[in-house]
Amino acid sequence: MSIPIATILTAALTMVQAAPDKLSIDEAVNIAVKNNYGVQITQIAELRTKDQLKQLLSSLGFKLNVQGTYTRYAEKPASFQGASSIDSKTVAATLSQAIDFSPANRLAVKSGKSAVKAATETLNAQINTLKAQVRTAFLTSIRARWQVEIAEETVMSTTERLRVAKLKNDQGVFSNFDLLRFETEATQAKTTLENSKNQFQLTKSNLNNFLQRPVETDFDLSEIRTFFPARTDLKQLTEYAIANRPEYKSVNFRIEQLEFAKRVEDFGLAPSGSIALIHSRNLSPSQFQSAASSFLQFQVNVPILDGGVTKTNIALAKKDVDTAKLQRAQLADSIALQVRQATLNLSSALQQVEFARVGLVSAKEAYRLANVRFQNGLGTVLDVTTSQESLTRARSGFAQAEYDYLTAYAQLQQATGDDAFPAQEGAQPQPIQKP
């Protein structure tokens, strides 16, 4: 019986459409940065700071005003110069420019530019933190999937052993008690598999939450096949982190902003002024009135006393600068601690990976020998089940060790504020061995 080609194509298309999208760790980071509400709010704050700078620059530029006045009298005014109109209509245009006799305005502009730089680095800091959170959530899902795969292998092994045991039991060469033990082991393996699958789904939902999309969105995880050996020079890592972290850059620009703002307050009693070119036109002049006039106006304002406001503002501005400098020192200590913790965690995790790898090789061999001995009538059921449990623990331990290393590396990326710098210079990527 032949099957229509259209039916085959439809079935293939359905299978392709049903397959969930593959999601890599870099794609997850990009989606999170694009969708995250916190990042979007900080982006708006950055744009608002830029608009405030534009507002300041606009206030210091030329201004052109046009004013019209219409006046109607209760009665026609008498004029010794001739007939007067009962109403008066005038239009005046004024072009003005503020004059700063001190550098206060220029300092205010510099303060605004530093504020924009600080806002940009604050945004970068939020993105840096979000990246670490997404990477950790992604790696947690990878570890959960590894646990599912370990549980599936255990179910396959226990199911096959149970099948063989039932055959031997039917032949009368295997006791009912040992058969019951294998049945219990198989049932427990299936329960563990279901729990692992549920945990895997929960980790995927948590990752979806970081990606700011519906938690039920289905996807498949792309394997992490390689990792980079990390730098071990703690001093180099710390110095780079302090110089490169966006939080630290933001505080530095914030201090610049506050120092410029303080210098603005230093000129609180400085004179100011303006110059204006005014042209007016009378639309209803009398016989002897001029229809148009133009003149230049120069105005100077010299503050003498302000009740101590300037002195108080200077003191407050100085306190703001001092506070920001203390925050910078505190942040530097915090960054150094984060780098140290991540570096030590990496070192410990790398040692644990090697230890777990040896343990896994040993557990696999012990399990193989236990099965061989049992199949040849030299081993016991207890030897097989014990070696199976040891192998499962070894696989889980190896998965945890690799997860710990990858997570610590993500923490070092966050601590240095750089995705690439933590890798050893010139080092080649190392393969990830699945448990």
ROROTI-779248 format. One line per 5 residues: their letters; for each residue x, y, z of C-alpha. Coordinates in Angstrom, 3 decimals. Last residue first. Layout:
BEGIN
a	X:Y:Z  ...
//
This chain:
BEGIN
pkqip	27.969:12.660:33.408  28.494:14.704:30.221  32.091:15.719:29.660  32.436:19.402:28.771  35.280:19.906:26.309
qpqag	38.050:22.434:27.028  38.304:25.736:25.175  41.836:26.721:24.208  43.774:29.157:26.360  45.468:32.136:24.714
eqapf	44.869:34.393:27.707  43.118:32.455:30.444  39.408:33.205:30.449  38.193:35.783:33.000  38.455:38.601:30.385
addgt	35.739:37.403:27.979  32.381:38.231:29.597  33.609:41.369:31.365  32.217:43.040:34.490  35.012:41.491:36.541
aqqlq	32.663:40.194:39.263  29.985:39.278:36.725  32.356:37.170:34.649  33.729:35.695:37.886  30.200:34.668:38.904
ayatl	29.698:33.030:35.504  32.940:31.087:36.078  31.659:30.029:39.514  28.475:28.769:37.858  30.419:26.789:35.262
ydyea	32.592:25.225:37.969  29.681:24.418:40.278  27.709:22.877:37.407  30.698:20.704:36.521  30.920:19.516:40.130
qafgs	27.156:18.942:40.378  27.148:16.793:37.236  30.105:14.800:38.601  28.319:14.251:41.889  25.133:13.174:40.116
rartl	27.105:10.688:38.041  28.926:9.382:41.099  25.671:9.072:43.049  24.102:7.076:40.209  27.189:4.849:40.002
seqst	27.145:4.225:43.764  23.456:3.310:43.635  24.126:0.853:40.794  27.121:-0.607:42.690  24.880:-1.216:45.694
tvdlv	22.138:-2.753:43.579  24.558:-5.105:41.860  26.453:-6.172:44.986  23.162:-6.670:46.862  21.923:-8.995:44.134
tglgn	24.942:-11.170:44.777  28.017:-12.021:42.756  29.625:-15.196:41.409  26.700:-16.570:39.398  28.159:-15.608:36.051
qfrvn	25.582:-12.879:35.465  26.217:-11.566:38.972  29.980:-11.386:38.476  29.565:-9.567:35.170  27.040:-7.160:36.677
alrya	29.281:-6.394:39.651  32.235:-5.915:37.315  30.368:-3.370:35.203  29.143:-1.494:38.290  32.654:-1.324:39.729
ekasv	33.972:-0.085:36.381  31.365:2.647:36.178  31.992:3.633:39.813  35.758:3.953:39.241  35.300:6.125:36.155
lgvra	32.816:8.284:38.070  35.141:8.652:41.055  37.992:9.751:38.803  35.718:12.349:37.177  34.417:13.460:40.591
fevqq	37.962:14.192:41.799  38.786:16.109:38.621  35.555:18.097:38.833  36.113:18.726:42.550  39.528:20.205:41.864
lassl	37.989:22.509:39.263  35.183:23.439:41.682  37.645:24.373:44.423  39.653:26.604:42.101  36.546:28.181:40.637
nltaq	35.059:28.831:44.079  38.342:30.436:45.142  38.267:32.715:42.096  34.582:33.589:42.578  35.120:34.406:46.248
rvqla	38.214:36.502:45.553  36.497:38.407:42.738  33.443:39.095:44.917  35.665:40.277:47.789  37.563:42.668:45.533
isdal	34.257:44.012:44.196  32.972:44.618:47.740  36.167:46.414:48.770  35.940:48.645:45.683  32.260:49.322:46.442
qarql	33.064:50.524:49.952  35.743:52.863:48.600  33.280:54.217:46.037  30.575:54.654:48.674  33.056:56.645:50.777
katdv	33.756:58.868:47.751  30.021:59.358:47.181  29.518:60.454:50.786  32.367:62.986:50.576  30.928:64.459:47.366
dkkal	27.432:64.766:48.863  28.903:66.360:51.999  30.651:68.942:49.842  27.390:69.752:48.062  25.642:70.273:51.405
aintk	28.363:72.668:52.593  28.252:74.616:49.327  24.454:74.864:49.515  24.669:76.186:53.069  27.140:78.905:52.075
tvggd	24.989:79.862:49.083  21.828:80.123:51.199  23.491:82.252:53.894  20.815:84.982:53.878  21.334:85.780:50.203
lipvn	23.365:88.969:50.451  25.000:91.038:47.720  23.809:89.555:44.448  24.896:91.560:41.352  22.427:91.450:38.438
vqfql	23.435:93.128:35.181  21.115:94.066:32.276  21.985:95.289:28.764  19.223:96.425:26.393  19.723:97.248:22.710
fssaa	17.079:99.317:20.922  14.709:99.250:17.974  11.672:101.434:17.195  8.771:101.282:14.751  5.646:103.302:13.823
sqfqs	6.940:106.566:15.244  4.195:108.798:16.618  3.253:112.232:15.128  0.101:111.265:13.283  -0.907:108.609:15.759
pslnr	0.378:105.079:15.525  -1.913:102.065:15.111  0.350:99.070:14.390  3.114:100.271:16.701  6.217:98.196:16.041
shila	8.813:97.017:18.514  12.366:95.694:18.062  14.337:94.577:21.076  17.924:93.270:21.161  18.710:91.777:24.528
isgsp	21.784:91.267:26.691  21.736:89.383:29.946  23.366:89.424:33.330  24.927:87.525:36.148  27.080:88.459:39.088
algfd	28.601:85.721:41.280  26.923:85.067:44.613  26.253:81.331:43.974  29.668:80.904:42.379  30.835:78.229:44.819
evrka	27.498:76.473:44.201  28.616:75.700:40.648  31.846:74.291:42.071  29.759:71.930:44.170  27.845:70.791:41.081
felqe	31.147:70.067:39.300  32.222:67.951:42.268  28.845:66.208:42.349  28.998:65.251:38.674  32.576:64.046:38.948
irfnv	31.604:61.944:41.985  28.725:60.449:39.990  31.118:59.709:37.136  33.296:57.745:39.554  30.255:56.016:41.063
skyep	29.107:54.917:37.606  32.562:53.612:36.736  32.526:51.505:39.892  29.091:50.078:39.105  30.187:49.481:35.503
rnaia	32.991:47.180:36.692  36.105:47.760:34.585  38.645:49.454:36.850  37.681:47.481:39.964  37.480:44.259:37.974
yetlq	40.840:44.752:36.268  42.611:45.375:39.564  40.917:42.363:41.147  41.660:39.986:38.259  45.307:41.024:38.117
kldtr	45.711:40.609:41.881  43.948:37.223:41.873  46.108:35.767:39.111  44.204:32.515:38.473  42.707:33.140:35.047
apfft	39.950:30.744:34.101  40.091:27.626:31.922  37.473:28.057:29.210  34.461:25.760:28.900  33.150:23.578:26.110
riesl	30.052:21.668:25.012  27.289:23.633:26.694  24.349:21.802:25.156  21.482:23.761:23.682  18.429:23.681:25.907
dfdte	15.036:22.878:24.454  12.105:25.238:24.618  8.511:25.414:25.814  6.968:28.643:27.056  4.992:27.785:30.217
vprql	6.658:30.553:32.231  5.337:33.187:29.833  8.157:35.595:28.919  10.347:37.899:30.980  13.581:36.007:30.198
fnnln	14.162:35.719:33.940  10.708:34.138:34.284  11.466:31.798:31.398  14.517:30.612:33.355  12.317:29.879:36.376
sktlq	9.901:27.956:34.161  12.824:25.942:32.777  13.995:25.197:36.329  10.499:24.018:37.246  10.319:21.767:34.195
fqnks	13.630:20.126:35.164  12.375:19.582:38.711  9.322:17.811:37.353  11.503:15.643:35.111  13.769:14.757:38.029
neltt	10.791:13.802:40.188  9.480:11.562:37.421  12.900:9.928:37.030  13.232:9.358:40.764  9.865:7.617:40.773
kaqta	10.977:5.427:37.860  14.191:4.502:39.692  12.220:3.653:42.850  9.982:1.307:40.873  13.002:-0.406:39.301
etefr	14.717:-0.863:42.685  11.524:-2.241:44.237  11.146:-4.724:41.379  14.802:-5.740:41.744  14.318:-6.360:45.490
lldfn	11.137:-8.318:44.807  13.078:-10.536:42.394  15.689:-11.129:45.081  12.951:-12.265:47.478  11.257:-14.403:44.832
sfvgq	14.483:-16.329:44.344  16.163:-16.815:40.986  16.949:-20.181:39.387  13.350:-21.422:39.098  13.082:-20.918:35.332
dnklk	10.321:-18.359:35.865  12.603:-16.620:38.326  15.366:-16.581:35.736  13.064:-14.891:33.235  11.851:-12.457:35.888
avrlr	15.443:-11.602:36.791  16.295:-10.865:33.169  13.391:-8.429:32.889  14.224:-6.872:36.266  17.818:-6.318:35.190
ettsm	16.606:-4.646:32.002  14.270:-2.375:33.923  16.997:-1.494:36.443  19.423:-0.514:33.692  16.890:1.462:31.655
vteea	15.576:3.237:34.754  19.145:4.149:35.791  19.843:5.537:32.329  16.686:7.630:32.535  17.650:8.905:36.007
ievqw	21.044:10.033:34.736  19.382:11.761:31.768  16.923:13.511:34.077  19.777:14.587:36.366  21.613:16.002:33.357
raris	18.435:17.926:32.518  18.427:19.411:36.015  22.083:20.417:35.625  21.294:22.152:32.329  18.339:23.917:33.962
tlfat	20.595:25.169:36.758  23.078:26.276:34.108  20.362:28.397:32.475  19.339:29.923:35.812  22.981:30.739:36.618
rvqak	23.485:32.262:33.185  20.304:34.312:33.551  21.327:35.667:36.967  24.844:36.497:35.789  23.511:38.311:32.723
ltniq	21.058:40.267:34.886  23.882:41.569:37.063  25.841:42.783:34.034  22.702:44.340:32.539  22.087:46.249:35.750
anlte	25.671:47.460:35.783  25.448:48.554:32.146  22.369:50.653:32.991  24.213:52.240:35.916  27.112:52.876:33.522
taakv	24.808:54.840:31.218  23.355:56.810:34.141  26.853:57.758:35.331  27.791:58.935:31.840  24.639:61.084:31.687
askgs	25.400:62.564:35.136  28.919:63.394:33.975  27.432:65.340:31.067  25.124:67.222:33.442  28.014:68.178:35.725
kvalr	29.964:69.437:32.723  26.967:71.567:31.720  26.687:72.964:35.256  30.390:73.798:35.186  29.914:75.793:31.985
napsf	26.990:77.631:33.578  28.949:78.463:36.735  32.085:79.663:34.910  31.477:83.225:36.158  30.331:86.377:34.318
diaqs	27.577:84.320:32.702  25.611:86.343:30.162  22.106:85.239:29.200  21.131:85.908:25.604  18.102:87.773:24.313
ltaav	16.262:88.384:21.051  13.050:90.325:21.704  10.277:90.958:19.165  7.574:93.567:19.931  4.084:94.059:18.486
tksdi	1.806:97.023:19.312  -1.900:97.789:18.902  -3.568:100.796:20.524  -7.266:101.666:20.725  -9.305:104.871:20.780
ssagq	-6.972:106.273:18.166  -5.304:109.641:18.617  -5.600:112.710:16.472  -2.845:115.210:16.736  0.214:115.957:18.814
fsapk	-1.714:117.596:21.636  -3.391:114.290:22.209  -6.755:113.657:23.762  -7.595:110.045:24.553  -10.624:108.465:22.865
eayrt	-12.806:107.011:25.543  -12.816:103.827:27.571  -9.484:102.947:26.041  -8.699:99.805:24.070  -5.237:98.211:24.423
ytgqv	-3.834:95.378:22.304  -0.369:94.046:23.020  1.655:91.507:21.008  4.816:89.793:22.201  7.404:87.854:20.206
nlkfg	10.190:86.101:22.091  13.506:84.811:20.805  15.883:83.098:23.209  19.543:82.427:22.591  21.079:79.502:24.434
lssll	21.671:78.717:28.110  18.203:77.248:28.774  18.605:74.913:25.821  21.800:73.477:27.264  20.024:72.736:30.546
qklqd	17.061:71.076:28.822  19.405:68.985:26.701  21.130:67.833:29.903  17.751:66.968:31.416  16.897:65.022:28.263
ktrle	20.062:62.944:28.672  19.099:62.187:32.275  15.620:61.156:31.115  17.145:58.848:28.521  19.181:57.131:31.261
aiqti	16.102:56.792:33.485  14.198:55.270:30.551  17.019:52.759:30.070  16.852:51.966:33.787  13.145:51.167:33.471
qvgyn	13.829:48.965:30.431  16.558:47.099:32.290  14.220:46.463:35.216  11.483:45.267:32.885  13.684:42.623:31.259
nkvai	12.775:41.950:27.636  15.870:42.871:25.617  18.453:41.981:28.261  16.623:38.711:28.942  16.472:37.762:25.274
nvaed	20.192:38.463:24.824  21.128:36.390:27.890  19.002:33.447:26.740  20.573:33.629:23.289  24.026:33.465:24.879
islkd	23.043:30.410:26.958  21.676:28.633:23.919  17.978:27.964:23.328  16.765:25.377:20.841  13.159:25.904:19.808
paaqv	10.613:23.220:20.624  9.802:20.570:17.993  6.088:20.615:17.175  6.563:22.626:13.981  9.137:20.163:12.679
mtlaa	6.940:17.176:13.537  3.927:18.777:11.862  5.977:19.518:8.751  7.062:15.874:8.566  3.465:14.677:8.915
tlita	2.297:17.067:6.215  5.116:16.002:3.901  4.258:12.316:4.358  0.558:12.957:3.725  1.315:14.978:0.606
ipism	3.528:12.136:-0.702  0.547:9.776:-0.596  1.276:6.438:1.147  1.473:3.363:-1.030  0.000:0.000:0.000
//
